[in-house]
Amino acid sequence: MKWLGNRESDNVEDRRGMSSRGKIVAGGGALGIIILLLNLFGGKTGQMITPMLEQMNQQQTTTSSGEQKELTPEEIQLGKFVKTVFAYNEDTWNKVLAENNIEYRNPKMVLFTDAVETACGSATAASGPFYCPGDEKVYMDLNFFQELKTRFGAKGGDFAIAYVIAHEVGHHIQHVLGTSGKVSQLQQRVDEVQGNKLSVALELQADFYAGVWARQNQQYLEADDIDEALSAAQAVGDDAIQSKMQGYVNPDSFTHGTSEQRKSWFMKGYKTGDIRQGDTFAELK
């Protein structure tokens, strides 16, 4: 993805290398724990994946005394990329929502290592990237993306990171529009299977919004970028993860959608560029 020399967001707090302790956020921190992995990207799937990610190798560590570790040049560069992509999201959604007469406020992002405290509770890196509506922040341990590539078979590449960021910002869009709040209320009144279906629709809509974002930023895309996004979506489908991790698939437990659904909704957003086309809840009505 083209990014060098472009604006970096001022809404990114870089806590990488700082010592922090916390517990895993139960339930994906309010529908956001993707890990991507579901909260790529939230949900019970995140709980299933969490134990498997606990052994993730940390590119950055802290001493037992809590001393901060200095970032490497590569880590600094990655941070600049993330800040630029976050700025692309800010520019896109301020423009798109203004065109649809929707008042918008930018989310913030926190980059962390190992564990972090949030308004949704404490979380470890094993939670994967997630959005917390309580403080309107996206939380990411960037070591996740190496795990996504080596353990879950995604191609990698910088646009896989951009896709995940856009997905999490998609959850912020849902928060601003009131969609996630309505889903949470509905889930209180239905059984687990129906609640999971609502969660799937919410996650697929975040994928759709990520596709809309990509469409709006075509001038920055390079030849393999969309393939990188689709590879990440393929890797984090509920069916792909369940098959890899437990050897069988249980559709009633899906909380994020199949690989094909995730790819399809991302591509619908990318092809249409129209936020009005993202009603992933239609089949539930």
C-alpha positions, 0 to 999 in steps of 0.5 A: 500500500502506498503510504510514505510521506502522507499524513499520520493520524494524531489519534494513535497512542503508541504504548508498545514496549511498555509493561502492562498486565491484564486479563483477557476481555471476556466475549471479545470486548463487546463484539469487537474482539476479532480475533479478527480472530476474530474481532477479525476480528469479538465474540465467543470465537475469540474465546475459543482462539484465545488459549491458542494464541497465548503462546504468541512470541512477542517481538517486544518485551519488558523487563520484570521491573517494568522497564520500557523497551526501546522500539526497533527501527522496523517497529517504528516504521510499522507504527508510522504505517499504522498511523498513516492508514488510520489517517486514511480511515479518518479522511474517508469516514469524515467524507463519506458520512458527511455526504450521507448527512451523518455526524461523525467523530473519529475513534482513537487507536492504542498500540500495545505490547502484551496487555492493556487496560481499556474501558471494556476491561483488561485484555492480553495480546491473545485477544487479537485486535479489537474495538472498545465502544466504551472509550471509542478506541481500537486496540492492537498488538501488532505482533498479531499479524505475524501470528496471522501469517505463520499460524493461520496461513494468511499471505501477510503484507501491509494491506492485511494490516490495513484491512484489519484496521479498517474492519475495527474502524467499521465497528466504530462506525456501527457504534456511531450509527447505533447498530452495535447497541441495537444488536447488543439489546437484541442479543439479550432477548434471543437464544444463543444460536440467534445471538450468534447469527446477530454477531455474524451479521455485525462482523460481516458488516464491519468487513463490508465497511472495510471494503467501502474504505478500500474503494475510497482509497484506490489511489493508494492501493498496489497490485496485490493489496486486495488479494492480501485482504482476501487472504486475511479474510479467508484465514479468519473465517469461523469455518477455517479456524474451527477446522484448523483448531478443532478438526470440525465445523459447528455453524451454530457457534459461528460469530464472525461468518465463514471465510466466503462470507467475509470475503464476499462482504468485503468485496461487495463494499469494495465494488459498490463503495456505498454504505447503504448496500451493507445490510448484512442483517437482511436475511435475519428479518 
